[in-house]
Amino acid sequence: MQDGYLDFDEYIVASEPHKRERAEAWKVAIGLQAVDGLQVSEYLKQTARRHIEGEITIDEAKELVKQYYVSKTQHDDDEEDKQEADRVSTNIAKIINERAFTFSTTGLISIHRNLFSGVFKHAGQLRDYDITKNEWVLRGDTVLYGRWQDLRMALDYDIEKEKQFDYKGLSMEEVITHLSRFVSGIWQTHPFREGNTRTTAVFTIKYLQSIGFKADNRMFEEHSWYFRNALVRANYKNVAKGISQDGHFLEIFFRNLLMGENNELKNRYLLVNPPDEWKRPTSTGQVQDKYGTSVEGSPKDHRRVIEGSSSEHRTSTGQVQDMLHTDNPNIQKLIRVVGEQELSVKEMMSGLGLKGRDNFLNVYLTVAISEGYVRLLYPQSPRHPRQKYLLTVKGVALYNELTKGE
């Protein structure tokens, strides 16, 4: 499925901001269908491209997709699945690009209604029966989902508790642990008959945007199935089998999403009691990429803090180390050049007025990446022909400090 819409990347790396935003929303929308094993049609991809180009509005795209299936005379075996994927993808793309968001149980229900209207008769309705689901990652066992009688009460409690939570003073590790538990709890309630993971993902994206995070939402596109399995593992406990809830998998997903890390996300690592060849590498057997960042866990010196909190922590010698700022003038110059853009090596060198590529890579780029200020647009493919570079959350925070008052 992925090869069919990777051509949207041309809009993301070399287009005006409004085209880039539309393309990113479509890629996330299409990628999220994988959580239920669905693939969109070629017609949907063509329609998405027309919307990205500005030929049609998102509402016109929705109507075109609807009429496509109404008027279609030749029916394929998987048409029902494709119709669901097409219509839901269009709805997701619209919601992601909207600025409005209501952080409440009503808002969550509204997202479900808007995603699945015309697809499920029960769109926007809380389920009225208890459910179980056999999970591959649990070897056929099920997560214990919320009782149908308690659904609204559970959602109201979790969301209200989140509204009252104060993030000030937390490191990014603590922020991510907290966010992972909140999202995990919403999903475990499983308030709807179908479409819970896609609804949770969109709700999460909108919530992160509302509290100021510039998340790399392509994580939901590229790793939607991992996201679902990580939610399963975060909510599964079987004392008789010696299995505890494990939120680590979800946390490293969020570390990649919010901190620009490159943790390896493989579904086979999530299987309970996996065979030896499927087990996750231990901390002593981790492999590091060319920039020194662990692909399985993150180094301890990559700690971040959020705006409004202390940007310091004490080392074992008692010295205070500032983990946001850097005294390296080359990193500061590079951060100013990149700013809110996605730039190629050539574009960054031009912005800095440099001509020597090796010098730029060794003195500027590699150092900025290794210290957590800059990341790759395509971290899994360092030699990608359309590779670009952008600031991490930490880099954005420093950019804001450097340009304050300018």
VOTORGU-184641 format. One record per residue (C-alpha): residue in one letter; x, y, z; residue number from 1. Coordinates in nm, 3 decimals, always signed. Layout:
N
> res:c1:c2:c3:n
> A:X:Y:Z:NUM
...
***
This chain:
406
> res:c1:c2:c3:n
> M:+0.000:+0.000:+0.000:1
> Q:+0.274:+0.245:+0.093:2
> D:+0.436:+0.259:-0.251:3
> G:+0.108:+0.379:-0.395:4
> Y:+0.110:+0.709:-0.212:5
> L:+0.474:+0.783:-0.147:6
> D:+0.457:+1.021:-0.443:7
> F:+0.278:+1.263:-0.206:8
> D:+0.630:+1.326:-0.069:9
> E:+0.698:+1.567:-0.354:10
> Y:+0.450:+1.805:-0.192:11
> I:+0.602:+1.761:+0.153:12
> V:+0.963:+1.834:+0.060:13
> A:+0.923:+2.093:-0.215:14
> S:+0.586:+2.268:-0.193:15
> E:+0.409:+2.567:-0.052:16
> P:+0.305:+2.526:+0.315:17
> H:-0.066:+2.471:+0.240:18
> K:+0.012:+2.190:-0.006:19
> R:+0.255:+2.036:+0.239:20
> E:-0.003:+2.038:+0.518:21
> R:-0.265:+1.876:+0.295:22
> A:-0.021:+1.610:+0.176:23
> E:+0.086:+1.526:+0.532:24
> A:-0.277:+1.495:+0.641:25
> W:-0.357:+1.262:+0.351:26
> K:-0.055:+1.043:+0.419:27
> V:-0.152:+1.004:+0.783:28
> A:-0.516:+0.941:+0.691:29
> I:-0.427:+0.670:+0.441:30
> G:-0.162:+0.512:+0.663:31
> L:-0.402:+0.480:+0.958:32
> Q:-0.621:+0.241:+0.759:33
> A:-0.357:-0.026:+0.815:34
> V:-0.469:-0.069:+1.178:35
> D:-0.769:-0.259:+1.041:36
> G:-0.591:-0.413:+0.744:37
> L:-0.753:-0.177:+0.491:38
> Q:-0.615:-0.024:+0.172:39
> V:-0.749:+0.273:-0.020:40
> S:-0.835:+0.271:-0.390:41
> E:-0.642:+0.432:-0.673:42
> Y:-0.938:+0.666:-0.718:43
> L:-0.893:+0.797:-0.364:44
> K:-0.524:+0.868:-0.428:45
> Q:-0.609:+1.060:-0.746:46
> T:-0.877:+1.256:-0.560:47
> A:-0.636:+1.331:-0.277:48
> R:-0.384:+1.467:-0.526:49
> R:-0.649:+1.697:-0.675:50
> H:-0.724:+1.832:-0.328:51
> I:-0.355:+1.882:-0.251:52
> E:-0.314:+2.071:-0.578:53
> G:-0.606:+2.296:-0.483:54
> E:-0.831:+2.187:-0.772:55
> I:-1.108:+2.082:-0.531:56
> T:-1.198:+2.145:-0.167:57
> I:-1.194:+1.869:+0.094:58
> D:-1.575:+1.867:+0.096:59
> E:-1.578:+1.824:-0.280:60
> A:-1.330:+1.538:-0.240:61
> K:-1.566:+1.373:+0.009:62
> E:-1.859:+1.405:-0.228:63
> L:-1.659:+1.269:-0.523:64
> V:-1.558:+0.962:-0.323:65
> K:-1.917:+0.908:-0.212:66
> Q:-2.054:+0.936:-0.567:67
> Y:-1.779:+0.712:-0.702:68
> Y:-1.917:+0.417:-0.508:69
> V:-2.281:+0.510:-0.565:70
> S:-2.237:+0.513:-0.944:71
> K:-1.989:+0.227:-0.972:72
> T:-2.125:-0.060:-1.183:73
> Q:-1.842:-0.310:-1.156:74
> H:-1.789:-0.439:-0.805:75
> D:-1.469:-0.594:-0.673:76
> D:-1.441:-0.854:-0.397:77
> D:-1.277:-0.604:-0.160:78
> E:-1.495:-0.309:-0.257:79
> E:-1.665:-0.277:+0.081:80
> D:-1.328:-0.254:+0.256:81
> K:-1.193:-0.006:+0.002:82
> Q:-1.503:+0.211:+0.035:83
> E:-1.459:+0.223:+0.412:84
> A:-1.088:+0.307:+0.376:85
> D:-1.157:+0.577:+0.114:86
> R:-1.435:+0.750:+0.302:87
> V:-1.264:+0.736:+0.641:88
> S:-0.934:+0.858:+0.493:89
> T:-1.111:+1.160:+0.347:90
> N:-1.275:+1.233:+0.682:91
> I:-0.943:+1.201:+0.869:92
> A:-0.768:+1.435:+0.626:93
> K:-1.039:+1.696:+0.681:94
> I:-1.026:+1.674:+1.061:95
> I:-0.645:+1.690:+1.081:96
> N:-0.638:+2.007:+0.871:97
> E:-0.910:+2.177:+1.076:98
> R:-0.793:+2.412:+1.350:99
> A:-1.093:+2.352:+1.578:100
> F:-1.081:+2.089:+1.852:101
> T:-1.285:+2.013:+2.164:102
> F:-1.093:+1.828:+2.433:103
> S:-1.375:+1.641:+2.602:104
> T:-1.569:+1.317:+2.588:105
> T:-1.812:+1.490:+2.355:106
> G:-1.519:+1.590:+2.134:107
> L:-1.395:+1.230:+2.118:108
> I:-1.740:+1.103:+2.027:109
> S:-1.770:+1.377:+1.765:110
> I:-1.446:+1.263:+1.602:111
> H:-1.580:+0.908:+1.580:112
> R:-1.904:+1.037:+1.429:113
> N:-1.722:+1.251:+1.174:114
> L:-1.481:+0.972:+1.081:115
> F:-1.738:+0.699:+1.029:116
> S:-2.056:+0.881:+0.927:117
> G:-2.195:+0.697:+0.626:118
> V:-1.970:+0.400:+0.700:119
> F:-2.107:+0.263:+1.029:120
> K:-2.470:+0.296:+1.135:121
> H:-2.344:+0.335:+1.491:122
> A:-2.102:+0.621:+1.413:123
> G:-2.076:+0.850:+1.715:124
> Q:-2.252:+0.607:+1.948:125
> L:-2.098:+0.446:+2.254:126
> R:-2.119:+0.068:+2.246:127
> D:-2.394:-0.096:+2.453:128
> Y:-2.235:-0.435:+2.511:129
> D:-1.905:-0.575:+2.639:130
> I:-1.640:-0.685:+2.393:131
> T:-1.332:-0.905:+2.360:132
> K:-1.084:-0.920:+2.071:133
> N:-0.838:-1.194:+1.991:134
> E:-0.500:-1.029:+1.939:135
> W:-0.212:-1.175:+1.737:136
> V:+0.038:-0.995:+1.958:137
> L:-0.119:-1.166:+2.263:138
> R:-0.124:-1.506:+2.092:139
> G:-0.503:-1.503:+2.071:140
> D:-0.577:-1.355:+2.413:141
> T:-0.769:-1.028:+2.467:142
> V:-0.723:-0.701:+2.650:143
> L:-0.975:-0.640:+2.929:144
> Y:-1.177:-0.351:+2.789:145
> G:-1.407:-0.117:+2.983:146
> R:-1.759:-0.224:+3.085:147
> W:-2.015:-0.075:+2.851:148
> Q:-2.213:+0.070:+3.145:149
> D:-1.906:+0.270:+3.258:150
> L:-1.778:+0.406:+2.927:151
> R:-1.877:+0.772:+2.954:152
> M:-1.783:+0.789:+3.320:153
> A:-1.438:+0.645:+3.246:154
> L:-1.378:+0.885:+2.958:155
> D:-1.498:+1.185:+3.159:156
> Y:-1.265:+1.091:+3.444:157
> D:-0.954:+1.043:+3.227:158
> I:-1.006:+1.358:+3.021:159
> E:-1.089:+1.578:+3.318:160
> K:-0.784:+1.447:+3.503:161
> E:-0.572:+1.533:+3.197:162
> K:-0.718:+1.885:+3.185:163
> Q:-0.601:+1.942:+3.541:164
> F:-0.252:+1.798:+3.487:165
> D:+0.036:+2.047:+3.510:166
> Y:+0.328:+1.975:+3.274:167
> K:+0.554:+2.246:+3.412:168
> G:+0.887:+2.125:+3.546:169
> L:+0.872:+1.787:+3.372:170
> S:+1.148:+1.654:+3.150:171
> M:+1.044:+1.531:+2.806:172
> E:+1.089:+1.173:+2.928:173
> E:+0.834:+1.240:+3.203:174
> V:+0.602:+1.420:+2.961:175
> I:+0.608:+1.124:+2.724:176
> T:+0.549:+0.870:+3.001:177
> H:+0.246:+1.069:+3.113:178
> L:+0.105:+1.118:+2.762:179
> S:+0.151:+0.749:+2.684:180
> R:-0.050:+0.651:+2.991:181
> F:-0.325:+0.900:+2.909:182
> V:-0.363:+0.784:+2.548:183
> S:-0.338:+0.422:+2.657:184
> G:-0.622:+0.473:+2.904:185
> I:-0.850:+0.633:+2.646:186
> W:-0.790:+0.344:+2.406:187
> Q:-0.838:+0.076:+2.676:188
> T:-1.187:+0.210:+2.746:189
> H:-1.265:+0.118:+2.382:190
> P:-1.587:+0.319:+2.380:191
> F:-1.704:+0.230:+2.027:192
> R:-1.801:-0.090:+1.853:193
> E:-1.547:-0.034:+1.575:194
> G:-1.287:+0.222:+1.476:195
> N:-1.140:+0.280:+1.823:196
> T:-0.773:+0.292:+1.724:197
> R:-0.825:+0.530:+1.432:198
> T:-1.040:+0.753:+1.654:199
> T:-0.779:+0.746:+1.932:200
> A:-0.502:+0.832:+1.686:201
> V:-0.687:+1.134:+1.544:202
> F:-0.790:+1.249:+1.893:203
> T:-0.425:+1.223:+2.001:204
> I:-0.299:+1.420:+1.700:205
> K:-0.552:+1.695:+1.762:206
> Y:-0.477:+1.706:+2.136:207
> L:-0.101:+1.729:+2.083:208
> Q:-0.155:+2.015:+1.839:209
> S:-0.381:+2.192:+2.089:210
> I:-0.115:+2.189:+2.363:211
> G:+0.162:+2.316:+2.137:212
> F:+0.346:+2.006:+2.017:213
> K:+0.463:+2.000:+1.656:214
> A:+0.448:+1.623:+1.627:215
> D:+0.589:+1.422:+1.339:216
> N:+0.250:+1.273:+1.250:217
> R:+0.405:+1.056:+0.981:218
> M:+0.469:+0.813:+1.266:219
> F:+0.097:+0.732:+1.252:220
> E:+0.128:+0.681:+0.877:221
> E:+0.435:+0.459:+0.881:222
> H:+0.377:+0.271:+1.206:223
> S:+0.001:+0.262:+1.261:224
> W:-0.004:-0.114:+1.314:225
> Y:+0.279:-0.085:+1.567:226
> F:+0.086:+0.193:+1.741:227
> R:-0.214:-0.037:+1.784:228
> N:-0.005:-0.331:+1.907:229
> A:+0.179:-0.103:+2.150:230
> L:-0.158:+0.005:+2.294:231
> V:-0.249:-0.361:+2.331:232
> R:+0.070:-0.443:+2.522:233
> A:+0.032:-0.135:+2.742:234
> N:-0.306:-0.265:+2.856:235
> Y:-0.252:-0.641:+2.882:236
> K:-0.178:-0.822:+3.204:237
> N:-0.185:-1.196:+3.274:238
> V:-0.052:-1.285:+3.618:239
> A:-0.094:-1.658:+3.560:240
> K:+0.139:-1.639:+3.260:241
> G:+0.377:-1.395:+3.425:242
> I:+0.296:-1.112:+3.183:243
> S:+0.272:-0.752:+3.306:244
> Q:+0.148:-0.439:+3.133:245
> D:+0.433:-0.297:+2.929:246
> G:+0.413:+0.069:+2.829:247
> H:+0.770:+0.083:+2.699:248
> F:+0.667:+0.009:+2.341:249
> L:+0.418:+0.295:+2.336:250
> E:+0.667:+0.531:+2.498:251
> I:+0.932:+0.477:+2.230:252
> F:+0.664:+0.542:+1.966:253
> F:+0.597:+0.878:+2.134:254
> R:+0.969:+0.948:+2.168:255
> N:+1.000:+0.918:+1.792:256
> L:+0.684:+1.123:+1.744:257
> L:+0.772:+1.412:+1.974:258
> M:+1.149:+1.404:+2.020:259
> G:+1.259:+1.306:+1.671:260
> E:+1.437:+0.996:+1.794:261
> N:+1.495:+0.695:+1.573:262
> N:+1.392:+0.405:+1.794:263
> E:+1.338:+0.085:+1.601:264
> L:+0.967:-0.005:+1.586:265
> K:+0.913:-0.368:+1.493:266
> N:+0.588:-0.552:+1.559:267
> R:+0.762:-0.881:+1.629:268
> Y:+0.918:-0.727:+1.943:269
> L:+0.567:-0.681:+2.085:270
> L:+0.464:-1.046:+2.070:271
> V:+0.424:-1.196:+2.417:272
> N:+0.678:-1.471:+2.486:273
> P:+0.843:-1.433:+2.144:274
> P:+1.087:-1.688:+1.998:275
> D:+1.451:-1.599:+2.057:276
> E:+1.501:-1.464:+1.706:277
> W:+1.210:-1.222:+1.755:278
> K:+1.318:-1.083:+2.090:279
> R:+1.404:-0.717:+2.130:280
> P:+1.780:-0.647:+2.158:281
> T:+1.897:-0.593:+2.515:282
> S:+2.040:-0.262:+2.631:283
> T:+2.391:-0.406:+2.597:284
> G:+2.327:-0.525:+2.244:285
> Q:+2.185:-0.210:+2.097:286
> V:+2.296:-0.099:+1.754:287
> Q:+2.371:+0.264:+1.695:288
> D:+2.316:+0.452:+1.372:289
> K:+2.581:+0.662:+1.198:290
> Y:+2.500:+0.963:+1.417:291
> G:+2.533:+0.775:+1.746:292
> T:+2.162:+0.756:+1.829:293
> S:+2.040:+0.423:+1.959:294
> V:+1.782:+0.259:+1.736:295
> E:+1.629:+0.067:+2.021:296
> G:+1.647:+0.296:+2.320:297
> S:+1.758:+0.652:+2.370:298
> P:+2.078:+0.771:+2.534:299
> K:+2.042:+0.927:+2.874:300
> D:+2.205:+1.249:+2.761:301
> H:+1.917:+1.321:+2.521:302
> R:+1.693:+1.462:+2.788:303
> R:+1.455:+1.745:+2.691:304
> V:+1.244:+1.984:+2.892:305
> I:+0.926:+2.165:+2.786:306
> E:+0.876:+2.538:+2.765:307
> G:+0.815:+2.696:+3.103:308
> S:+1.004:+2.428:+3.294:309
> S:+1.360:+2.418:+3.422:310
> S:+1.609:+2.336:+3.147:311
> E:+1.866:+2.202:+3.391:312
> H:+1.944:+1.875:+3.562:313
> R:+2.234:+1.782:+3.791:314
> T:+2.507:+1.543:+3.683:315
> S:+2.652:+1.280:+3.918:316
> T:+2.927:+1.529:+4.011:317
> G:+2.668:+1.785:+4.119:318
> Q:+2.741:+2.025:+3.835:319
> V:+2.445:+2.190:+3.666:320
> Q:+2.421:+2.115:+3.297:321
> D:+2.191:+2.308:+3.063:322
> M:+2.032:+2.053:+2.831:323
> L:+1.853:+2.303:+2.608:324
> H:+2.125:+2.551:+2.515:325
> T:+2.458:+2.497:+2.346:326
> D:+2.775:+2.705:+2.342:327
> N:+2.861:+2.570:+1.997:328
> P:+2.824:+2.871:+1.762:329
> N:+2.806:+2.642:+1.457:330
> I:+2.498:+2.467:+1.592:331
> Q:+2.339:+2.800:+1.672:332
> K:+2.404:+2.926:+1.318:333
> L:+2.259:+2.610:+1.165:334
> I:+1.948:+2.628:+1.383:335
> R:+1.887:+2.986:+1.272:336
> V:+1.915:+2.883:+0.906:337
> V:+1.685:+2.581:+0.932:338
> G:+1.422:+2.749:+1.152:339
> E:+1.078:+2.614:+1.067:340
> Q:+1.184:+2.482:+0.727:341
> E:+1.284:+2.144:+0.586:342
> L:+1.613:+2.193:+0.400:343
> S:+1.853:+1.986:+0.192:344
> V:+2.229:+1.985:+0.255:345
> K:+2.275:+2.219:-0.039:346
> E:+2.013:+2.461:+0.093:347
> M:+2.166:+2.465:+0.441:348
> M:+2.514:+2.525:+0.300:349
> S:+2.380:+2.813:+0.090:350
> G:+2.209:+2.965:+0.393:351
> L:+2.535:+2.949:+0.587:352
> G:+2.743:+3.078:+0.297:353
> L:+2.959:+2.762:+0.289:354
> K:+3.108:+2.578:-0.009:355
> G:+3.295:+2.286:+0.148:356
> R:+3.050:+1.993:+0.188:357
> D:+3.279:+1.776:+0.404:358
> N:+3.348:+2.065:+0.639:359
> F:+2.976:+2.141:+0.667:360
> L:+2.888:+1.777:+0.742:361
> N:+3.163:+1.733:+1.002:362
> V:+3.151:+2.070:+1.175:363
> Y:+2.782:+2.160:+1.151:364
> L:+2.530:+1.892:+1.055:365
> T:+2.661:+1.575:+1.219:366
> V:+2.725:+1.758:+1.548:367
> A:+2.377:+1.916:+1.547:368
> I:+2.217:+1.576:+1.482:369
> S:+2.421:+1.394:+1.747:370
> E:+2.332:+1.658:+2.007:371
> G:+1.962:+1.626:+1.928:372
> Y:+1.890:+1.959:+1.758:373
> V:+1.838:+1.844:+1.399:374
> R:+1.683:+1.529:+1.254:375
> L:+1.639:+1.362:+0.919:376
> L:+1.309:+1.376:+0.732:377
> Y:+1.363:+1.011:+0.633:378
> P:+1.554:+0.862:+0.929:379
> Q:+1.514:+0.503:+0.806:380
> S:+1.678:+0.593:+0.474:381
> P:+1.973:+0.833:+0.529:382
> R:+2.057:+0.830:+0.157:383
> H:+1.701:+0.901:+0.044:384
> P:+1.718:+1.099:-0.285:385
> R:+1.485:+1.365:-0.143:386
> Q:+1.639:+1.374:+0.204:387
> K:+1.575:+1.692:+0.404:388
> Y:+1.664:+1.807:+0.754:389
> L:+1.452:+1.983:+1.016:390
> L:+1.468:+2.080:+1.381:391
> T:+1.373:+1.844:+1.661:392
> V:+1.152:+1.956:+1.950:393
> K:+1.471:+2.050:+2.131:394
> G:+1.596:+2.237:+1.823:395
> V:+1.270:+2.428:+1.790:396
> A:+1.289:+2.530:+2.156:397
> L:+1.642:+2.665:+2.106:398
> Y:+1.541:+2.838:+1.782:399
> N:+1.263:+3.016:+1.970:400
> E:+1.513:+3.128:+2.234:401
> L:+1.766:+3.248:+1.977:402
> T:+1.513:+3.447:+1.778:403
> K:+1.313:+3.587:+2.069:404
> G:+1.252:+3.956:+2.017:405
> E:+1.391:+3.962:+1.663:406
***
